[in-house]
Amino acid sequence: MPPASDVVAIVKAHQITHIRLYDADPHMLKALAGSGIEVTVGVTNEEVLEIGESASAAAAWINKNVAAYMPSTNITAIAVGSEVLTSVPHAAPVLVTAMNNLHKALVAADLNFQVKVSTPQSMDIIPKPFPPSTATFNSSWNSTIYQLLQFLKNTNSYYMLNAYPYYGYTNGNGIFPIDYALFKPLPSVKQIVDPNTLFHYNSMFDAMVDATYYSMDALNLSVIPIVVTETGWPWQGGSNEPDATVENAETFINKLIQRVSNNSGPPSQPTIPINTYIYELFNEDKRPGPISEKNWGLLFTNGTAVFPLSLGGPSQITGNSTAVFCVAKDDASEDKLRDGINWACGQGQANCSAIQSGQPCYLPNNIKNHASYAYNDYYQKMHTVGGTCDFDGTATTTTIDPS
């Protein structure tokens, strides 16, 4: 691997704005300081048990791997383990406790507004993902998954999903055409339709995300947004892996970027964008298993791309684009807005003098307008160094000048 500072330079050169680390590598976290890149750090599967059994271990983990680097390194999420339910099932009973312990440690460090806690799960916990409308989580995990979703709801976090059409296709015994896995248009006779909802699925990726939304719905929980924390396509495989080719990987990745960049959701949740992390930046030549396992990297270690890539996407914000403002959401609760104002005007160092009684922005005197003023003052000062417009889910960005 190149040194961490080189990795960050490579990432910037490709206009990558979000990175997920599988651990909390100190070299990477130092090198990312001041870059503004949003970073998800990982609790390794080996660490989940201890953090789940000890609140003080969780606090020590937060202090060492998160608080020590913020705010100069823009850490916005913690991924607790990787596919814990399917890869380390013996840790499953303490998974949600581990997440709670980490969240409480973030609250104690006054970082819970900026850092979300979640845990990436594989599609394997949904035994029958098609048709999406009848998908449910594996019932043997029901109580853990219910607690997990309740935690995500209570902390305004999101569900982390690892979704791989490559495996959906190669393990599907020819049920689905490869074009469906590769985001390619299907002829009208081969359209993939959910017989219950009559929704058309243009890609297996959308169907996987929707299967997860329907599985949550089956537990009677209101919508928790999904972020795809891993997806990709291997570009080289063994003689028994004919679909792992440079051509297929290039098609999948570039069409994935187009799909995700249009900011729409899957058919059942069209207004929730599918934010997505591509697996992965570099090849892992020492990874065990078939040849394809070693060849998911987008880039060679000298920073050149394996195939032509358009990672900047069409919506890359440039210096001359319209201004972006941060305002309070219409449906935010007054208590949460109060907390947000207190944080922005306090630790966030926003200048809130203009919303004091008798000052120019005091009227209209209501909590939402005051919150919008404080949030925006913080965001305008801090977004270039990684400040976000979230405030525990009570804020959103807009191009309409709120003043």
RANORQUI-V355194 format. One record per residue. N is the residue number from 1. D_LAST is the distance of its C-alpha to the last C-alpha in whole Angstrom. Layout:
n:N d_last:D_LAST
n:N d_last:D_LAST
//
This chain:
n:1 d_last:48
n:2 d_last:47
n:3 d_last:45
n:4 d_last:42
n:5 d_last:40
n:6 d_last:42
n:7 d_last:40
n:8 d_last:37
n:9 d_last:37
n:10 d_last:39
n:11 d_last:36
n:12 d_last:33
n:13 d_last:35
n:14 d_last:35
n:15 d_last:31
n:16 d_last:32
n:17 d_last:29
n:18 d_last:30
n:19 d_last:34
n:20 d_last:36
n:21 d_last:39
n:22 d_last:42
n:23 d_last:42
n:24 d_last:40
n:25 d_last:42
n:26 d_last:41
n:27 d_last:42
n:28 d_last:39
n:29 d_last:37
n:30 d_last:37
n:31 d_last:37
n:32 d_last:34
n:33 d_last:32
n:34 d_last:29
n:35 d_last:29
n:36 d_last:26
n:37 d_last:29
n:38 d_last:28
n:39 d_last:31
n:40 d_last:33
n:41 d_last:36
n:42 d_last:39
n:43 d_last:42
n:44 d_last:45
n:45 d_last:47
n:46 d_last:50
n:47 d_last:47
n:48 d_last:46
n:49 d_last:49
n:50 d_last:49
n:51 d_last:45
n:52 d_last:46
n:53 d_last:49
n:54 d_last:47
n:55 d_last:44
n:56 d_last:45
n:57 d_last:45
n:58 d_last:42
n:59 d_last:40
n:60 d_last:42
n:61 d_last:41
n:62 d_last:38
n:63 d_last:38
n:64 d_last:40
n:65 d_last:38
n:66 d_last:35
n:67 d_last:34
n:68 d_last:36
n:69 d_last:34
n:70 d_last:30
n:71 d_last:28
n:72 d_last:29
n:73 d_last:31
n:74 d_last:28
n:75 d_last:30
n:76 d_last:28
n:77 d_last:31
n:78 d_last:35
n:79 d_last:37
n:80 d_last:40
n:81 d_last:43
n:82 d_last:44
n:83 d_last:45
n:84 d_last:47
n:85 d_last:48
n:86 d_last:50
n:87 d_last:51
n:88 d_last:51
n:89 d_last:52
n:90 d_last:54
n:91 d_last:50
n:92 d_last:49
n:93 d_last:49
n:94 d_last:47
n:95 d_last:44
n:96 d_last:42
n:97 d_last:43
n:98 d_last:42
n:99 d_last:39
n:100 d_last:38
n:101 d_last:40
n:102 d_last:38
n:103 d_last:35
n:104 d_last:36
n:105 d_last:36
n:106 d_last:33
n:107 d_last:32
n:108 d_last:34
n:109 d_last:33
n:110 d_last:29
n:111 d_last:28
n:112 d_last:28
n:113 d_last:24
n:114 d_last:25
n:115 d_last:28
n:116 d_last:30
n:117 d_last:33
n:118 d_last:35
n:119 d_last:39
n:120 d_last:40
n:121 d_last:42
n:122 d_last:44
n:123 d_last:45
n:124 d_last:48
n:125 d_last:47
n:126 d_last:47
n:127 d_last:51
n:128 d_last:50
n:129 d_last:47
n:130 d_last:48
n:131 d_last:47
n:132 d_last:44
n:133 d_last:44
n:134 d_last:47
n:135 d_last:46
n:136 d_last:46
n:137 d_last:46
n:138 d_last:50
n:139 d_last:51
n:140 d_last:52
n:141 d_last:49
n:142 d_last:47
n:143 d_last:47
n:144 d_last:46
n:145 d_last:43
n:146 d_last:42
n:147 d_last:41
n:148 d_last:40
n:149 d_last:37
n:150 d_last:37
n:151 d_last:36
n:152 d_last:33
n:153 d_last:32
n:154 d_last:32
n:155 d_last:30
n:156 d_last:27
n:157 d_last:29
n:158 d_last:31
n:159 d_last:34
n:160 d_last:36
n:161 d_last:38
n:162 d_last:41
n:163 d_last:42
n:164 d_last:44
n:165 d_last:45
n:166 d_last:48
n:167 d_last:50
n:168 d_last:49
n:169 d_last:51
n:170 d_last:54
n:171 d_last:55
n:172 d_last:54
n:173 d_last:58
n:174 d_last:57
n:175 d_last:55
n:176 d_last:52
n:177 d_last:52
n:178 d_last:51
n:179 d_last:48
n:180 d_last:47
n:181 d_last:46
n:182 d_last:45
n:183 d_last:42
n:184 d_last:45
n:185 d_last:45
n:186 d_last:48
n:187 d_last:50
n:188 d_last:50
n:189 d_last:53
n:190 d_last:52
n:191 d_last:48
n:192 d_last:47
n:193 d_last:46
n:194 d_last:46
n:195 d_last:49
n:196 d_last:47
n:197 d_last:43
n:198 d_last:44
n:199 d_last:41
n:200 d_last:42
n:201 d_last:42
n:202 d_last:42
n:203 d_last:42
n:204 d_last:44
n:205 d_last:40
n:206 d_last:38
n:207 d_last:41
n:208 d_last:42
n:209 d_last:38
n:210 d_last:38
n:211 d_last:42
n:212 d_last:40
n:213 d_last:37
n:214 d_last:40
n:215 d_last:42
n:216 d_last:39
n:217 d_last:39
n:218 d_last:43
n:219 d_last:42
n:220 d_last:40
n:221 d_last:37
n:222 d_last:33
n:223 d_last:32
n:224 d_last:31
n:225 d_last:30
n:226 d_last:32
n:227 d_last:32
n:228 d_last:35
n:229 d_last:36
n:230 d_last:39
n:231 d_last:41
n:232 d_last:43
n:233 d_last:46
n:234 d_last:49
n:235 d_last:50
n:236 d_last:54
n:237 d_last:56
n:238 d_last:60
n:239 d_last:62
n:240 d_last:62
n:241 d_last:58
n:242 d_last:58
n:243 d_last:54
n:244 d_last:53
n:245 d_last:53
n:246 d_last:50
n:247 d_last:50
n:248 d_last:49
n:249 d_last:46
n:250 d_last:45
n:251 d_last:44
n:252 d_last:43
n:253 d_last:40
n:254 d_last:39
n:255 d_last:39
n:256 d_last:37
n:257 d_last:34
n:258 d_last:34
n:259 d_last:34
n:260 d_last:32
n:261 d_last:29
n:262 d_last:29
n:263 d_last:27
n:264 d_last:29
n:265 d_last:31
n:266 d_last:34
n:267 d_last:36
n:268 d_last:35
n:269 d_last:32
n:270 d_last:30
n:271 d_last:27
n:272 d_last:27
n:273 d_last:28
n:274 d_last:31
n:275 d_last:30
n:276 d_last:33
n:277 d_last:35
n:278 d_last:38
n:279 d_last:41
n:280 d_last:42
n:281 d_last:41
n:282 d_last:45
n:283 d_last:48
n:284 d_last:50
n:285 d_last:54
n:286 d_last:55
n:287 d_last:54
n:288 d_last:57
n:289 d_last:58
n:290 d_last:58
n:291 d_last:57
n:292 d_last:54
n:293 d_last:52
n:294 d_last:52
n:295 d_last:51
n:296 d_last:47
n:297 d_last:46
n:298 d_last:43
n:299 d_last:44
n:300 d_last:47
n:301 d_last:47
n:302 d_last:47
n:303 d_last:43
n:304 d_last:45
n:305 d_last:44
n:306 d_last:47
n:307 d_last:46
n:308 d_last:43
n:309 d_last:39
n:310 d_last:36
n:311 d_last:34
n:312 d_last:31
n:313 d_last:30
n:314 d_last:29
n:315 d_last:25
n:316 d_last:25
n:317 d_last:22
n:318 d_last:23
n:319 d_last:22
n:320 d_last:21
n:321 d_last:19
n:322 d_last:15
n:323 d_last:13
n:324 d_last:12
n:325 d_last:10
n:326 d_last:11
n:327 d_last:10
n:328 d_last:13
n:329 d_last:15
n:330 d_last:16
n:331 d_last:19
n:332 d_last:19
n:333 d_last:21
n:334 d_last:20
n:335 d_last:23
n:336 d_last:22
n:337 d_last:18
n:338 d_last:20
n:339 d_last:22
n:340 d_last:19
n:341 d_last:17
n:342 d_last:20
n:343 d_last:21
n:344 d_last:18
n:345 d_last:18
n:346 d_last:22
n:347 d_last:24
n:348 d_last:20
n:349 d_last:20
n:350 d_last:16
n:351 d_last:15
n:352 d_last:14
n:353 d_last:15
n:354 d_last:12
n:355 d_last:12
n:356 d_last:16
n:357 d_last:17
n:358 d_last:17
n:359 d_last:14
n:360 d_last:11
n:361 d_last:9
n:362 d_last:12
n:363 d_last:11
n:364 d_last:11
n:365 d_last:14
n:366 d_last:14
n:367 d_last:15
n:368 d_last:13
n:369 d_last:9
n:370 d_last:11
n:371 d_last:12
n:372 d_last:9
n:373 d_last:8
n:374 d_last:12
n:375 d_last:13
n:376 d_last:10
n:377 d_last:11
n:378 d_last:15
n:379 d_last:15
n:380 d_last:14
n:381 d_last:16
n:382 d_last:19
n:383 d_last:19
n:384 d_last:21
n:385 d_last:24
n:386 d_last:23
n:387 d_last:21
n:388 d_last:20
n:389 d_last:17
n:390 d_last:19
n:391 d_last:19
n:392 d_last:23
n:393 d_last:21
n:394 d_last:18
n:395 d_last:16
n:396 d_last:15
n:397 d_last:14
n:398 d_last:12
n:399 d_last:12
n:400 d_last:9
n:401 d_last:6
n:402 d_last:4
n:403 d_last:0
//
